[in-house]
Amino acid sequence: MEILEKFLNRYGDNLERLVSALLILLIGYWVSKAIRKIIMAYIEKSNHDEIVLNFFHTIIKVVFTIIIILTALSTLGVDMTSLVAMFTAAAAAIALAVKETLSELIDGIMILFAKPFGKGDLIEVSGTVGKVQEISLFYTYMLTVENEKIIIPNSTVARNIIINYSSSDARRIDLDFDVAYESDIDEVKKIIHMVAKNHPLTLDIKPMVVVKEYKESSVTFLLRAWATPENWEKCKFSMLEAVKKALDEKGIEIPYPQLDVHIKDVKADIS
């Protein structure tokens, strides 16, 4: 008992502070968790995109963690003025060292608030096409049609032209078909139009078939049809095959490059 009494007299204050700091950490964790749930439930009611929700969840978690840790350190008797000064100086030094990373963070926030696309949208950035999987604090993750995962820095996304193919329910397909000059123009237009109209993947939007240009050995017809963004590529490729088969059935020639060589018999005088 005497030893315990001496220990408490000597370390009692520190032990009390340590217990208080631990209680702050435990209680702060549960309180912050409950508050985060309330805030996230409110944000979810506003019908924000899943990517935005995940971003806010990360930010809220980091902020509450910092507050709880600082409060616990204050309870232990740590001089908060000095700590804040050290933290500010360190933050300034880190900011200079990782300014590019901070730029990625700011660009990520801009993307989330501008909302040029959402999770699952098919987009094109800097020539790369893929479905958006996630937007983190620093990177945008996409999955290509070849099932390749693409990681693009947020600065690249924010500072380049973004094409969102999923922004509309319909995406246009443009296809060129070359036929011989001897072909009947009206018949060719009718055949291509019927293939596009009856194709199972085209939308109920009237396709357009017109003469586009005259080439050296063929007439080019342009087909414009519509499909959903999800079926666009599949519809495009199957349409190429279907039109070729339809033209073949009607005996309409699709010309290919040819080279005519004329040989002239020249008799040379030999002296």
C-alpha positions in Angstrom: 0.0 0.0 0.0 2.8 2.3 0.8 4.4 1.7 -2.6 1.1 2.3 -4.4 0.6 5.5 -2.4 4.1 6.8 -3.4 3.4 5.8 -7.0 0.1 7.7 -7.1 1.7 10.7 -5.3 4.4 10.8 -7.9 2.6 9.8 -11.1 -1.0 10.4 -10.2 -1.5 13.5 -12.3 0.2 11.9 -15.3 -1.8 8.7 -14.9 -5.1 10.7 -14.7 -4.1 12.6 -17.8 -3.3 9.4 -19.7 -6.6 7.9 -18.7 -8.4 11.0 -19.8 -6.6 11.0 -23.1 -7.5 7.4 -23.7 -11.1 8.1 -22.9 -11.1 11.0 -25.3 -9.8 8.8 -28.0 -12.3 6.0 -27.4 -15.3 8.3 -26.9 -14.2 10.6 -29.7 -14.0 7.6 -32.1 -17.5 6.4 -31.4 -18.9 10.0 -31.4 -17.2 10.8 -34.7 -18.4 7.5 -36.2 -22.0 8.4 -35.2 -21.7 12.0 -36.5 -20.2 10.7 -39.8 -23.2 8.4 -40.3 -25.6 11.3 -39.7 -23.7 13.5 -42.2 -23.4 10.8 -44.8 -27.1 9.9 -44.5 -28.0 13.6 -45.1 -25.6 13.7 -48.1 -27.1 10.5 -49.5 -30.6 12.0 -49.4 -29.4 14.8 -51.7 -28.8 12.1 -54.4 -25.1 12.8 -54.9 -23.0 10.4 -56.9 -21.4 7.5 -55.1 -17.9 8.9 -56.0 -18.8 12.2 -54.3 -20.1 10.3 -51.2 -16.9 8.3 -50.9 -14.9 11.5 -51.2 -16.8 13.3 -48.5 -16.6 10.3 -46.2 -12.8 10.4 -46.5 -12.6 14.1 -45.8 -14.9 13.9 -42.8 -13.0 11.0 -41.3 -9.7 12.8 -41.6 -11.0 16.0 -40.1 -12.6 14.2 -37.1 -9.4 12.1 -36.5 -7.2 15.2 -36.4 -9.6 16.9 -34.0 -9.7 13.9 -31.6 -5.9 13.5 -31.7 -5.3 17.2 -31.0 -7.8 17.1 -28.1 -6.1 14.0 -26.6 -2.7 15.6 -26.8 -4.0 18.8 -25.2 -5.3 16.7 -22.3 -1.8 15.1 -21.8 -0.5 18.6 -21.3 1.1 19.1 -24.7 1.6 22.8 -25.5 -0.9 23.3 -28.3 0.6 26.7 -29.3 3.9 25.1 -30.0 2.4 22.1 -31.6 0.2 24.2 -34.0 3.3 26.3 -34.8 5.3 23.2 -35.6 2.5 21.8 -37.6 2.1 25.0 -39.6 5.8 25.1 -40.4 5.8 21.4 -41.3 2.7 21.9 -43.4 4.3 24.8 -45.3 7.5 22.8 -45.9 5.5 19.8 -47.1 3.3 21.9 -49.3 6.4 23.2 -51.1 7.8 19.7 -51.5 4.6 18.2 -52.7 2.9 21.0 -54.5 2.2 18.8 -57.5 0.3 16.4 -55.2 -1.7 19.2 -53.7 -2.5 20.3 -57.2 -3.9 16.8 -57.9 -6.0 17.1 -54.7 -7.4 20.5 -55.7 -8.2 19.2 -59.2 -9.9 16.2 -57.7 -12.1 18.4 -55.6 -12.9 20.5 -58.7 -13.9 17.4 -60.7 -16.2 16.2 -57.9 -18.0 19.6 -57.6 -18.1 20.2 -61.4 -19.4 16.6 -61.9 -18.5 16.3 -65.6 -19.1 12.5 -65.2 -20.2 10.0 -62.6 -19.4 6.4 -61.7 -20.0 4.0 -64.6 -19.9 6.7 -67.2 -18.1 6.0 -70.4 -15.6 8.9 -71.0 -12.6 9.8 -73.1 -9.7 11.7 -71.7 -6.5 12.4 -73.6 -7.4 9.8 -76.1 -8.1 7.1 -73.5 -11.7 5.7 -73.4 -13.1 3.8 -70.4 -15.7 3.5 -67.8 -15.2 5.6 -64.6 -14.7 3.3 -61.5 -13.6 5.8 -58.9 -12.3 9.3 -58.2 -9.9 9.4 -55.3 -8.2 12.4 -53.8 -5.4 12.3 -56.4 -6.4 9.9 -59.3 -9.3 8.9 -61.5 -9.6 5.2 -62.1 -11.1 3.9 -65.4 -11.7 0.5 -66.9 -11.2 0.2 -70.7 -13.3 -2.0 -73.0 -10.2 -4.3 -73.1 -10.7 -4.7 -69.3 -7.5 -2.7 -68.6 -7.4 -0.5 -65.5 -6.3 3.0 -66.3 -5.1 5.4 -63.6 -5.1 9.0 -64.7 -3.9 11.9 -62.5 -6.7 14.3 -61.6 -4.7 17.2 -63.1 -4.8 15.5 -66.5 -8.5 15.0 -66.2 -9.2 18.5 -65.0 -7.0 20.2 -67.6 -8.0 18.3 -70.8 -11.1 18.0 -72.9 -13.5 15.3 -71.5 -15.9 13.5 -73.8 -18.7 11.9 -71.8 -20.4 9.3 -74.0 -22.9 8.5 -71.3 -24.3 12.0 -70.9 -27.1 11.0 -73.3 -29.2 7.9 -73.8 -28.2 7.8 -77.5 -24.9 7.8 -79.3 -24.5 8.3 -83.0 -22.8 5.8 -85.3 -21.2 7.2 -88.5 -20.2 4.6 -91.1 -18.9 4.9 -94.7 -19.6 2.4 -97.5 -18.0 2.5 -100.9 -19.8 1.0 -103.9 -19.0 1.0 -107.7 -20.1 3.8 -109.9 -22.3 1.4 -111.9 -24.5 0.9 -108.8 -28.0 2.4 -108.5 -27.8 5.2 -105.9 -31.5 4.9 -104.8 -31.2 1.1 -104.4 -28.0 1.4 -102.4 -29.5 4.0 -100.1 -32.6 1.8 -99.6 -30.6 -1.3 -98.7 -28.4 0.5 -96.2 -31.4 2.3 -94.7 -33.3 -1.0 -94.2 -30.4 -2.7 -92.6 -30.0 0.2 -90.1 -33.7 0.4 -89.4 -34.1 -3.3 -88.7 -31.0 -3.8 -86.8 -31.8 -5.1 -83.2 -29.3 -2.7 -81.5 -30.2 0.5 -83.2 -32.6 2.9 -81.4 -35.9 4.0 -82.8 -34.5 7.1 -84.4 -34.7 7.4 -88.2 -31.3 6.6 -89.7 -29.9 8.8 -92.4 -28.2 7.6 -95.6 -26.7 10.1 -98.1 -24.1 10.2 -100.8 -21.0 11.6 -99.1 -18.4 11.9 -101.8 -17.1 10.7 -105.2 -13.8 8.9 -105.1 -11.6 7.8 -108.0 -13.2 4.3 -108.3 -16.2 4.4 -106.0 -19.1 6.4 -104.6 -19.1 6.8 -100.8 -22.4 6.6 -98.8 -22.6 7.8 -95.3 -24.9 6.1 -92.8 -25.9 7.8 -89.5 -27.7 5.6 -87.0 -28.1 5.7 -83.2 -27.5 3.2 -80.4 -27.2 3.3 -76.6 -23.7 4.1 -75.3 -23.4 0.6 -74.0 -24.2 -1.0 -77.3 -22.4 1.5 -79.5 -19.3 -0.5 -80.4 -21.2 -3.8 -80.8 -23.8 -2.1 -83.0 -21.1 -0.4 -85.1 -19.2 -3.6 -85.9 -22.3 -5.8 -86.5 -23.7 -3.1 -88.8 -20.6 -3.2 -91.0 -21.1 -6.9 -91.4 -24.8 -6.7 -92.0 -24.5 -4.0 -94.7 -21.8 -5.9 -96.5 -24.0 -9.1 -96.6 -27.0 -7.1 -97.8 -25.1 -5.5 -100.6 -23.6 -8.8 -101.7 -27.1 -10.4 -101.8 -28.2 -7.7 -104.3 -25.1 -8.1 -106.4 -23.8 -4.5 -105.6 -20.1 -4.4 -106.0 -17.8 -2.9 -103.3 -14.7 -1.9 -105.3 -11.2 -2.4 -104.1 -8.1 -0.5 -105.3 -6.9 -1.7 -108.7 -4.0 -0.9 -110.9 -4.3 -1.2 -114.6 -0.9 -1.7 -116.3 -0.8 -1.2 -120.1 2.2 -2.7 -121.9 3.2 -1.1 -125.2 5.3 -3.1 -127.7 8.1 -0.9 -128.8 10.5 -2.1 -131.4 13.9 -0.6 -130.9 16.2 -0.1 -133.9 19.4 -1.9 -133.4 22.2 -0.6 -135.5 
